[in-house]
Amino acid sequence: MKQTLNHLKRYVFRGILAITPLALSIFVIRLLYVGIDKKVARMIAQLIGFSIPGLGILIVVLILYVIGIIASNLAGKQFFHWIEQIAKKIPLINTIYQVGKQLSDTLSLPEKQVFRKVVLVDYLKPGIWTIGFVTGTITDRKNNNEKLYKVFVPTPPNPTSGTMVVVKESETRDPGWTIEEALQAVISGGIIGPDEIS
């Protein structure tokens, strides 16, 4: 019975971790859609005398597009940095904001294509494998042009912080994982992720 409960608890927790980013995204979009569709779209319908199907969704997409453009320029980055500094001073808001920011940073990593592939490296101690992401290569001219990997070793549960090591290609192991699978393992502390190494 205890084993069944532990099994249930473990996989329920994994399920929660798996759906958290999706649930947060749906919550934000739904909040925007309901607010805009009920107020802005209805107001526009009253002004022009008829309703336009899908106008609420179109306005939400347009707002997200504008926010994306603003967040990409210098003034926008400064504005969001200012918001972050305010959020850090409010205990509960700070926790929620940091979770959202971490998820946002993590989801943007594959888009930036900063990681080329996943490798396992002997980082802390021989025989203890650590997940790393190859960010580039270096040619060692003094050792017969041997290829070295620049490997970013992330710190769980935040894959945007960590350290960079340079290792021989022969000292790494290819687990056969995708970048997304490795990121899931890092963020969840190993709770979610691949079950085997190829």
KAZIUR-V591193 format. One record per backbone hydrogen bond with DSSP energy under -0.5 kcal/mol. CO is the residue of the C=O (numbers start at 1). NH is the residue of the N-H. If there is no record, write none. Layout:
CO | NH
CO | NH
This chain:
1 | 5
2 | 6
3 | 7
4 | 8
5 | 9
6 | 10
7 | 11
8 | 12
9 | 13
10 | 14
11 | 15
12 | 16
13 | 17
14 | 18
15 | 19
16 | 20
17 | 21
19 | 23
20 | 24
21 | 25
22 | 26
23 | 27
24 | 28
25 | 29
26 | 30
27 | 31
28 | 32
29 | 33
30 | 34
31 | 35
32 | 36
33 | 37
34 | 38
35 | 39
35 | 40
36 | 40
36 | 41
37 | 42
39 | 43
40 | 44
41 | 45
42 | 46
43 | 47
44 | 48
45 | 49
51 | 53
52 | 55
54 | 58
55 | 59
56 | 60
57 | 61
58 | 62
59 | 63
60 | 64
61 | 65
62 | 66
63 | 67
64 | 68
65 | 69
66 | 70
67 | 71
68 | 72
69 | 72
69 | 73
70 | 73
73 | 77
74 | 78
75 | 79
76 | 80
77 | 81
78 | 82
79 | 83
80 | 84
81 | 85
82 | 86
83 | 87
84 | 88
85 | 89
86 | 89
87 | 90
89 | 91
90 | 94
91 | 95
92 | 96
93 | 97
94 | 98
95 | 99
96 | 100
97 | 101
98 | 102
99 | 103
100 | 104
101 | 105
102 | 106
103 | 107
104 | 108
105 | 109
106 | 109
106 | 110
107 | 111
108 | 112
109 | 113
109 | 114
110 | 113
117 | 134
119 | 132
120 | 173
121 | 123
121 | 130
125 | 128
127 | 129
128 | 123
130 | 121
132 | 119
133 | 152
134 | 116
134 | 117
136 | 150
138 | 140
138 | 148
139 | 141
140 | 143
140 | 145
140 | 146
141 | 144
143 | 146
146 | 140
147 | 169
148 | 138
149 | 151
149 | 167
150 | 135
150 | 136
151 | 153
151 | 165
152 | 133
152 | 154
153 | 163
154 | 156
155 | 158
157 | 159
158 | 155
158 | 161
161 | 155
163 | 153
165 | 151
165 | 167
167 | 149
168 | 171
169 | 172
171 | 122
173 | 120
173 | 175
175 | 198
178 | 182
179 | 183
180 | 184
181 | 185
182 | 186
183 | 187
184 | 188
185 | 190
186 | 189
188 | 191
